[in-house]
Amino acid sequence: MYYLSLSEYLKRTYGKKLYKISLQTGCSCPNRDGTVSKGGCTFCSEGGSGDFAAPLLPICEQIDIGIKKVEAKLPKTGGHGFIAYFQSYTNTYGETPVLREIFEEALKDDRVEILSIGTRPDSIKDDMIEALNELQERYNKKIWIELGLQSVHDHTAQKINRGYPLSVFEDCYKRLKSKGLSVIVHVIIGFPWESEEDILETVSYLSQLTPTLDGIKLQLLHVLRGTAMGNDYLASPFHVLTLEEYCSIIVKCLKLLPRETVVHRITGDGPKRILIAPLWSGDKKLVLNALNKAIREA
């Protein structure tokens, strides 16, 4: 079965491998500071999904640290580039002029080919979108906006304390796409109250968006220590997907997506030091081998 992986897309578009370096803007999250809610989404760790990010330093220093860390593991042949990935918390939740300077600092670096910004659809003002559009045109580098949707179902949004309805996502998506920005949507697979049909409805909805969705991240639910969901699990364990169940669902999700939608992720890493379940997800090689086998045989 064919799907357009991120590595294949990058090779086609840039002719070389691009490596992500995780950076921080220092932004908080409206779902943590009381603006929307407190405590954040129930699955989200204290690191705000940026547990592997660089320390909060000037952007040029963060980039240098991130690149040195990646290049230490690579052959000394060069011929690669980098994606500046602002991952932790909500990276458009702040004053636009301040954040614009941060993003521009990353784009100025000749080693950075793409700027990727993780955020929430309820935290992107029109002036931020205008600023990002202008930066994309000025530097002739792609800017990706990564939106944490997780599910299209209202009952799930309430259970995970997401803090915004689907209509907010829809409005934000249209505004971003109208300014030529690429949108990547995060989906979590494995909420214990969602059926397989629920999961496929989310992916089917995204597959039919107009304009077409640029990218998707399919992420296994990790139950993490220190989160509200982790506390619930420890008090009363609920069903988490087996590896076989997860592989089967991923194959069905991929079949729904347009061929031009880039699949940025078919699994993910939960920090092992706080991972409660499913424990099989801690063996990345095992997971990737099982997923690739299921996809080949589909």
URWOQUI-V473099 format. One record per pair of residues at least 12 apart in sequence whose C-alpha atoms are under 8 Angstrom apart, sorted by the first residue. I is the first residue (numbers start at 1). GAP is how many residues later the second one is. Records with the same first field share a line. If there is no record, write none. Layout:
I = GAP  GAP
This chain:
1 = 294  295  296  297
3 = 251  256  259  260
4 = 255  256  257  258  259
5 = 257  258  259  260
6 = 256  257  258  259
9 = 253
16 = 63  64  65
17 = 62  63  64
18 = 62  63  64  65  95
19 = 51  61  62  63  64
20 = 62  63  64  65
21 = 32  42  45  46  49  61  62  63  64
22 = 28  30  31  32  44  62  63  64  65
23 = 30  31  32  33  36  39  40  43  61  62  63  64  65
24 = 29  30  31  32  35  62  63  64  67
25 = 31  61  66  74  77
26 = 30  65
27 = 62  63  64  65  66  67
28 = 61  62  63  65
29 = 60  61  64
30 = 60  63  93
31 = 131  132
36 = 127
37 = 124  126
40 = 121  122
41 = 119  120  121
42 = 117  118  119  185  186  187
43 = 117  178  179  180  181  184  185  186  187
44 = 180  183
45 = 179  180  181  182
46 = 180  181
47 = 41  42
48 = 40  41
49 = 38  39  40
50 = 37  38  39
51 = 37  220
53 = 34  35
54 = 12
59 = 43  46  47
60 = 45  46  49
63 = 21  43
67 = 15
81 = 30  31  32
82 = 29  30  31  32
83 = 29  30  31  32  33
84 = 22  28  29  30  31  32
85 = 30  31  32  33
86 = 30  31  32
87 = 30  31  32
88 = 30
89 = 29  30
90 = 28  29  30  33
91 = 26  27  28
92 = 25  27  28  31  32  36
93 = 26  30  31
96 = 31  32  35
100 = 28  31  32
103 = 12
104 = 31
107 = 32  34
108 = 31
113 = 28  29
114 = 27  28  29  30
115 = 26  27  28  29
116 = 27  28  29  30
117 = 26  27  28  29
118 = 27  28  29  30
119 = 26  27  28  29
120 = 27  28  29
121 = 26  27  47  48  51  52
122 = 42  46  47  50
124 = 48
126 = 49
129 = 46  47  50
130 = 49
132 = 49
133 = 46  47  48
142 = 39  40
143 = 38  39
144 = 37  38  39  40
145 = 36  37  38  39
146 = 37  38  39  40
147 = 36  37  38  39
148 = 37  38  39
149 = 20  36  37  38
150 = 35  36  37  38  39
151 = 36  37  48  51
152 = 14  49  50  53
153 = 13  45  49
154 = 12
156 = 38
177 = 34
182 = 32  33
183 = 30  31  32
184 = 29  30  31  32  33
185 = 30  31  32
186 = 30  31  32  33
187 = 15  29  30  31  32
188 = 30  31  32  33
189 = 29  30  31  32  57
190 = 30  31  50  51  56
191 = 30  49
192 = 46  47  48
196 = 53
200 = 52  53
203 = 50  53  54
204 = 49  52  53
207 = 49  50  51
212 = 49
213 = 48
214 = 46  47  48
215 = 46  47  48  49
216 = 45  46  47  48  49
217 = 46  47  48  49
218 = 32  45  46  47  48  49
219 = 46  47  48  49
220 = 26  47  48
222 = 48  53  54  55  56
223 = 52  53  54  55
224 = 46  50  51  52  53
225 = 49  50  51
226 = 48
230 = 46
240 = 37  38
241 = 37
242 = 36
243 = 37  38  44  47
247 = 43  44  47
248 = 46
250 = 16  41
251 = 43  44  47
267 = 21
269 = 12  13  15
270 = 12
